Amino acid sequence: MKINKLFIALSCAALGLTACDDFNDVNTDQSAVNWEEVDAVYFLNQSIKLAQQDPDVAERVVVYNWASAARICGEMSFLNIGRYSDDYNNAYFNQITNWLKYATFAIQRADEIETATLDCQREFWPNLKQIARIWRAVLIAEYSDTFGPYPIEANYQGENPTTYNTVEEVYAYILSELADAAASIDTSVATDETYVNGDQAYGYDPAKWVAFANSLRMRYAMRLSEVDPAKAQSEFEAAVAAGSRIATIADMFAVPEHNGWDGWSGIYTRTWDDQGLSSTMSNILVGLGGIPVAEQRPDLAQYTKPMDYMGMKFDQNYAANTDNPTKQFWMDGIPANIDPRGLEIFCLPNDQAADNFVDKGSVDGHASHVFLDKSGNSISVDAQYTWNYYPAGESSNYSESFSRNQVVGTFYDTGVLLGNDYCASDNERVWFGPWETYFLLAEASLYGWNTGTTAQEAYENGVRSSFEYFGVSQYVDAYLASTDYNRVGTSVNFNHTTEPTNMTVNYVDGYTKAEQTMTYQYPDASRILYKGKKLNDQLTKIITQKYIAQTPYLALEMWNDYRRLGLPFFDMPANESSVSGSDMTAWSPSSYQGNQSWEYYPQRLRYPTSMNNADPSGFAQALEKLGGANTTMTPLWWAIH
C-alpha cells in the first residue's frame, strides 16, 4: 500500500519523534518517505495529539456546544437553546474524521508487521494495534454521541464511506472492539523507551491501556441502560469481570495541556469566552454537603450569607419564564454553604487570594455595575466576592428584561467564572477519571447488576476519589454524612432519601431595598424529565455527584448522562420571545408553565452541509439511520425521549 508521500513526510516531521535509535538511519530522506517506511506509532501519536482539540475547534465544539448543552457555561446561550452553526459543526466534523483517519492508519500499518525492519517495531506493533483500536473506539463514540450514525467500515483511503451504521450498530461495534482489543494486549511486553513520550497519558504502558479499555466498556455499556437494559447489563458485567480498571488518580487517562495554538492547548483557554457559572450548576453546588465556605476559606467569611437568604430580587431584569427555583435573584454575597469543589472549579469576582484566580475584566471593574428598572432608573451593586450565575437561555437579543441587566451583561466583571487552572492551560485534560468508574459501579449496583460492590460503597468511593482529585479530601467525611439539600432538593447522604419540602426564605427587594420573605419552592418532581420523578433518590445522588466530578473536562459525558436519564435537574431555559437560528421551535414564553419536555433540551449536533456536498448518498443514508431530521432536536438511539 502507498499513500501520499508529502502527507507522510509532514506527519513524521510534525511529530518530531523517533521510534527506535536507528529509525532515522532508514529514513534519511523524509521527502521521499513511503507508507512501508513509516512506523505505525506516528499515526497513533498524531491522532492522540490532534484529538485534544486546538483552540479553534475546542471553542466551537466544547464551549459553545458540549459545555453549553451540559450547562457548565451559562453565558453560552448556544446549543442549550438549540442554536447551531454550520461552520462550527463543519470544523469539528473535519477534525474528528481526521483523528479517526490517523487511528485507522495506525491499525492498518501495524497489521503489516512483516514489513517491520526494527526489533522494537516487531515487539511493539502487536500491542500498538490493540491500543489504536481502543483509541479509535473512543473517537467513534465521541463522533456518534455528537452527530449520530457513523460508517464503521470507513478506511480513509480517499473513498467516501459506502455504508453508515445506526447508533445501535455503532455501540455494538465499540463494545466488541474494546473487549477484543483489551484481551489481545500482551501486558508482559515492555514498551521500548523511545516510544513512551508519544503517549502523554500512559507512555504506552500496555497494562494501563487494558484498564482504560475495561473502564470504557463500563461507560459505553451503561449508555444502553434505558434502551437495551439486558445488553447493558451483560456488557457491563463482562467489563467488570475482565479485571483491571481505572480505580485511582494515578490510573486516570489525562493529557497535559499547554498554552498555545495546537492540539496540546487547553480546551477552555480563549480569553474572550467568559465561561461563567450556569444557573443549573449553581443550583446543584449551593448548599450541597453542608460544608461552610467560612471553613473552606476563612478570609471569605465576612461575605457569606445565611442559607435561608436568597439575595436581592430584580424581577424587572431577569425573565420569569423558567422553572429555575432561584430565578430573578442576584446574590449580594456568597451562600454560606457551597460544595467544596465549587471554589476549586470556579472563581469569585475579584477573588485575588484564590489559587485559581482568573480576572477577565479589570481588577477594579467589579465594584460598580447597574440594573436598570423599567423607568430607566439605575441601581448600583458591588459584585466583588459574590456568587452569581448566568441564567440558562437569557440573552439581551431576545429578552426585554435581560436587556436592562447591565450586571450580567458584563459577566466577566460580575459573575463566577471557570478558574484559571482551566483557562491558562495549567492542567491536564481528563478523558477518564477513577470517580467515573465508581459512579458507574454505583449505578449498576443500584440496578442489581453483578458488580462485586454495593451501590453505597461505590458511590462513596466515587465522591472520595473526586474530592482527592480536587484537593479537598479533608471535608469528605462530613460531606458524605450531610443531609442538607442543594437548591434543587438533592442531598449527599446516600441513605437520606426524604424529598425536600418548601421552606420560608428571606430576600431584599432590589429596587426598594425592603426586606421580604417568601416560600421557596423546590422543583416540582412530577414535572421533571427524570422518569423516577424524585429529587433526592439514590440514582439522582449518583448522577449529581458524577456530574460535579466530571466538570469541566468531561462535558460530553455530562450531556450524555442528561440525555440518557434526565439527570441531574436542568432548569428550563428562560424565554421571553422567539429565538432566531434555533431548532428548538416548540420552546415559547409559556413553555415553563407546563411539564419539562425533550422539546426544550437539544439532543445532538447537526451534520454539516459539507458532508452532504461531498457525499449526498452517504448523507441521506446517515439521516435514514438516524431516524429523523438533521436538527439538534432529533434524539439518538440510546437517549430517553
N, C-alpha and C positions, 0 to 999 in steps of 0.2 A: 504494500500500500504506500502511496506517495501523496502528500498534501503540499500546499503552497510553501515553498522554501523561505520566502520572506516572512511568512507568518511564523514559521518555526524559529527563525533567527531572532525575530523580535520577542517571541515568547521566552527564549532562553536568556537573551540579553537583559530583558526586563527583570527577571528573577535574580540574576547575578549570583547564582548558586552553582556549586559543583557537586556532582553525585558521588564520585569517588576520587581519590587523589589523582588518578591518571585520566580522568574523564576529559580534560582539556586536550590531552595528547591525541585523542581520536576525534576531536572536534576543533582542529586548528583553524579551519576556515568557516566561521559562523555564517557567512553569507551564502554558503552552499550546503547548509545542513539539510539532510533528508529525514523523512519520518523514521526510517530504520536506524538513524544515528541518535535519536533523541531519547533520553532517559524518561521513562514513564512518570517519574516523580515531578518533572517540570510541570506537566499538565495539572496534576492534583494541587501542587503548590499554588499555581495561578488561580485555580478555582476557589480555593480556600481564601486566598487574599482578596480577590475581587468581590467575593460574596459578603465581605464585611461592609460593603457599600461605601463608595466615595460620597462626599458631601452633596453632590448634585442629586443623586438618586435617593440618598438617605433622607434628605429633607422632603422629597416628593412622595416617597412611599412610607417611611417610618413616621415622620412628624405629621404630615398632612393627612395621611390615610390610616395606618395602623394605630398610632397613638391617639388620633382623633376618635376613631371608632371605639378604641379601648378606654376612652375617657381619661387618659393621662394628661394630655394637653388640652385644657379647657378653651383656650383662646383660639384654637384652630377649629373654627366652625366650618369644617370641610366635610369629610366623609361622615361625621356624626350627624349631619343633616342631609346626607345623600348627595352632596355636591361632588363633582368629579372633574378631572382634567384629562383629556385625551393625551396631551403632551406628557403629563406626569406618568400616566399609565404606560405610554409607549417607552419612556426612558427606562422604567423598571422592567418591562417586558423584554426589551433588548438586552438588558444586563443579565437578567436571570437566565435567559436562554444561553447567553454566553458562558455563564458559570457552569451550566449543565453540559454545555459542549465540552469544556475543558475536563470536567469529571468523567464524561463518557470517553474522551480521548485517552485519559489515564487508564481506564479499564481496557480499552482496545489495545493500547500499546503494551500493557503488562501481560496481556494474553499471548503476546508474541515473544515469549521468553526464550524461544530457540534462537532469536536474533540478538540476545543479550551477549555482550562481549566481556563484561567485567564480573568478577566473582560477587561483588556487593550487589550488583543488579540481579544476578541469578538467585541470591539469597533473599533479597528484599521484595522483588516484584510479586511473588505469590501473595504475600501479606498486603502489599500496596494495592493490588487489585481489589481485595476484600474491603480495605479501608476506603478506597474510592467508591465502592458500591454503597457503603454506609453513608458516606458524604453525599453521594448523588441522591440517596433516598431522602435525606434531609432537605435537599433543594427541591426535589419533586413535590414533597409535602408542602413546602413553602409556596411553590407555584400554584398547586392545586387549592390550598387553603385561601389563596388570594384571588385567583381567577376562576378555578373550577376544573373542567376536564383537561387532560394532558395527554400527549402522544407518547405512550410508554416506549414504543419501539424506535423513537427518533434516534438516528445515528449521527446527525450533524455532519454529514458528508456532502453538503451542498444541495440536498434534495428536500423538498417540503415533506413533512410527515404525511404518510398515507392514511393513517388511522388515529383518530382521537379516541381516548378511553374515558368512560364515565368516572366520576369521582369514586364510586364504589369499586370499580376495577383498579383504579389507581391505588387505593388503600390496600386492596388485597395484594397488589404487587409490592408495595412498600414493605408491608409486614413480612412477606415471603423473602424479599431481598435481605432485610435486616437479619432474619433468623438464619438464613443460609450463609450470609457473609460472616456473621459472628462465629458460627460453627466451623467455618473454613479457615479462620485465622490460626496460625501456629504461634502460640504465645511463648514457645521455647526459643524462638528465633530472635536474637538480639538485633536491633536496628543499627546499621552502620552509622558511626558518629557524624559522618559527612552529610547524612540525610536529615538529621534531627532538627536543625533550625528551620527547615521548610514548614514544619507543623508547629505553629506558635502556641497551640493549646496543649498538645500531648507529646510533642517530639517524636511522633510516630511510634509511641510505645504500644505494642500490639494488645497488651492486657487492658490498657485504658480504653482503647477503641472497642474492645469487646464489651466492657462495662457500659460505654456510651451507647452502643447498639442495643443492649438489653433494656436500658432505661428508655431509649427512643421507642422500642417496641411497646413498652407500657404506655407511653404518651399516645402513640397512634392507635393502639388498641382501645384506649379509653375514648378516643374520638368517636367510636362507633356505639357508645353506650346507650344512646337514645334510639338509634335507627336499627341496630342489629345487636341487641344485648348478648345473645348467645355467642356470636362470633367474638364480640368484645371480651367476654369472659374467658373463652378458650384461648384466645391470643394473649391476653394479659397473664393468665395463669402459666402459660408456656414461657413467657418472658421472665416471670418470677422464678420458675423452676430452672431457668438457664443459669442462674447463679449470680455472678458479679453484676454490680450496677453502681451508678453514681450515688454514693452514700455519705461522702464527706466533702468539705470545701476543697480539699486537695484534689478530689476526683473531678471537679466540675469542668465542663468544656467551656473555656473562656479565652478570648483572644485579646491581647494588649492593643489599646488604641494609641494613636499618635496624632499630634496636631498637624494638619497639612491638607492636601487635596488629593488623596489617593485612597486605595482600599483600606488602608490601616487607620484612616482618620475616624474620629468618633462620630457616631450617627446623630448626636444631638449638638453638634458644635457650631451651627450657624448663629452668629451673634444677633442677627436681626429677628430671629424667632424668640419670642418671649418664653414659650414653653411653660405656661403658667398652670398652677394647680387648678383642676377642674372641680365643678360642683360635686360630681359623683365621687371623686377621690377624697375630697374634703369631708363629705358626709360619712364616708367609711372610716377615715382616720380619727376624726374628732370624737373623743370620749372612749374609744376602743381600748380596753385593757386597764383603764383607771389609773395610769401612771402620770403623776403630776408633772407638768412642764417645769415647775419650780424645782423639782427633784432632778430632772434631766439637765436643766440649765438654770442654776440659782440666779444668774445675772438677769434672767428674763422674768423673775418672779413679780417684779413691780408692774409688768404689763399684762399679767394674767387676769382673766375674768371668770367668775363662777360658772359652773356648767349649766345652771338654770338661767343664764343670761344669754340672750340671742344677739345682742348688739343694737345697732341703730337701724330703724326701718325706713327705707326710702322707696315707698311704693309708687312714686312718680318717676323713678329712674331704673327700675327693673321690671321686666314683664311678669305678669301674674299667671300667664298661660303655661304652666308646668306643674307636675306633681312633685317637684323638689320640695321637701318639707322645710328647708331653710331659705326658701326664695324671698327675695326683696330685702334681705338683711345685710348690712355691712358691719363687720366686727371691728369695733374700736379698741382692739387689744388682741390677746391670744387666749383661746379657750383653755381653761385650767388643765384639762387632761387631753393629751394627744398621743396616739400610738408612737412609741419611741423611735420607730423607723421614719416617722413623718419628717422630723427635723434633720434626719440624715439624708433623705432623698431630696427634700425641698428646702428652700432658704427664705427667711422672712425679709421684708423690705428693710434695707439698710442695716442688716444684722452683721456688721463687720467683724464681730467677735466669733462668728460661726466658722468652723473649719471649711465648710463648703460655700462660703460667701460668694455670691455672684451679683454684680451690680451692672445691669444693662441700661440703666438710666444714668443719672448723675448722683453723686453721693448726697448732695443737699437737695435733690429734686423730689425726695419722698415726702417732704414735710407739708406742703400745701397744695391740695387738689380740691376740686369743687364738684358738687352736684348742682344741677340747675333744676328748680321746680318748674311747674307748668307756666308760671308767670315770669320766668326768666330770672328769678332771684337766685343768688348763688349761696351755697352752704359749703364752707371750707372744712376739710378734715385733714388730720395728720396721719398719714399711712405708715409711718415708721413703726416697726415692731408690731405689726398687725397681721392677723391670719385671715386672708380673704381670697376667695376663689373666683374663677371666671365662669359664669353660668353657661351651661351647655346650651348651644343654639343661638345665643344672643349676639346680635351684631347691629351696629348703627345703620347698616344698609337696609335693614327690614324691621327695625323695632323703634317705634317713636319714643318709647320710654328710655331705651338704651341710648338713643342719640343725644339725650340730655345728660348722660352719665359720663362726665369727663374724668371720673376717678378710674373706672375700669377701662376707659378709653386710653389711659396712659398706664396700662397694667405693668409695664416694665419698671415703673416707679412705685406702684401702689399694691401690687399683688405678690403672692407667694410663687416663686419660680423654681424650676428644676435647678438643683445645686451645681456648683462649679465642677465637681468631680466628673460630671457627665458632659458639661458644656465646654470643658477645656481639654478633653481627651486625656484625663489623668487616671484612667480606669481601664478595666478590661470588659469587653463586650461579652456578656454571658449568653451562651446558647442553651446550656442545660445546667441547672444547679441542683444540689442534693435535696433541697427543700421540695422541689417538684417531684422527685422520686417518692418522698414520704407522703406528700399530699395525694399523689396518685394511689399509693397503697392504702391511704386512709379512705379515699372514695371507694375503691374496690372492696375493701373490708366492710364498709357500710352496706354494700350490696350483697354481702355474703359470699364473695369470691374467696378462693383459697389463696391467701397471701403470706401466711406464716406470721402474721402480726394481727393486732386489733386496730380498729378504726381510731380509738382514742390514743393508743401508743404511737401510731404512725402520725396522727395529727399533731401531737405534742412534739414529736421529733422534728416534724416539718417546721414548726414555729421556732424551736430551738436552733435549728440549722439556719433559718433566716435571720434570727437575732445575732447569731455568731457572725454571719456574713456582714451585717451592718454594724457590728461592733457594739451592740447594746445588750449583751448577754446578762449583765448584772440585774436587769429588770425582768427576766423571762419567767421566773418562778411566780412572782406576784402577778404578772400579766396573765399567765395561764390559769390562775385561780380567780381572776376577776369576773364578776357578773355585771359589770357596768355596760350599758348599751351605748353604741355609737349613734349617730344622728339618724340612721335608718333602722334601728332596732335590733342590731346584732351584738352579742356579747362574745367573749373569748372562751370562758369555761365550757369544756366540751359537754358536760352533763347538765349545764344550765340551759334549758330549752324553753323556759317560760317566755311567752310572747310579750312584747312591751305594751304598756298602756299609756295613753295620752297623759300629759302632765302640764301643770301650770308653770309658765316661764315668764321672765321679765324682759323688757326691752325699752328702748328710748325712741320716741318719735324723732326721726332725723331732722324734721323741719321745725317743729315747735320745741324740741328738747324735753318734752313732757315724758315722765316715766309711766310706763304702761305694763299691764300683764295680759297674757293670752294663754289659750290652750294649745300646747304644741302637739301636733298630730303627726304621728309616725305614718309612713306609707301604708295604704290600705292593702293588706296582703291579698285580699280577694281579687284585686285588680292588676296584680303584677304578672309578668310573663312566666316566672318560675312555676312549674306545674305543681310543686309542693305547697304553694300558697302559704308559705310561712316566711317570717323574717328572721327567725332565730333557731331553726332546726339545725341538726348536725351537718347536713350537706351544705347549708348556707355558710356555716362556720368554716368548713374545709375550703370552700371555694373563695370565701372572703380572704382568708389567710394566704391562700395561694396567689390571689390577685395582688395583694400588697407585696408579697415576696418576689413576684416576677417583675415588679416595677423597677426601672423603666425599660430594661433591655428587651424583655420578652413580651412586647406589646402585641405581637401577632397571637401568641398563645393566650394572652388575656382576652383578646377579642374572640378567639376560638371558643374559649370556655363560655363566654356570654352567649354566643350563637348556639352553642350546644345545650346549655342549661337555662339561660336567662338569669344567671347569677354572676356576680353579686347584683344588688339593686342598682339599676341605671335610671336616673330621673329622665322623664320625657323632655326633650329639648324645648325650650321656651319658643313661642312663636306668636308674633303679633300681626304678621302679614305674609303674603306669598313670597317664596324664595326662588330666585332665578338660578338656572343651571343645576337644579336638583332633581334626582329621580324619586324623591320622597313626596310624590304628588298627593298622597292621601293625608298628609300632615297639614293641619289647619289650626287657626287660633282656638278652635273649640275642642281639639283632639284630647287635650288633657282632662276634659270633663268625663271622659269615658274610661274604659279599661285600657291598659297598655296593650299595644298591638305590634306585631312584627312589621307592620306597615310604617312604623316610625323608627325602626332600627335597621340600618343598612347591613347587607349580607355579604358583599363581595366587591371587588374592583371589576370594572368593565374591561373586556379585552380591548386593546387599542385598535383603531381603524387601520393601522399599518398591517396588522395581522390579516385583516380582510383583503386589503390591497395586494398583499404578497401571495395569499393562498385562499381565494374565495371558497373553494370547495371544502378545504380544511376548516375554515372559519364557520361555515354552515354546519359542518359535522359537529364541531365543538359545541355550538349552541343547541343542536339536537340532543347531544349527550348531556348538556346542562339541564335541559328540560324547561327552558324559559328564555325570556328575552335577555339581551346583553345590557342589563341595567344593574345598578348597585343593589337593587331590592330583590333580585332573584336568589333564593336560598340555595346553599349547597346541600348535597345529598344527606350529609350527617347532621345538619343543623335542625333544631326543632322549629316547626312553623305550622 
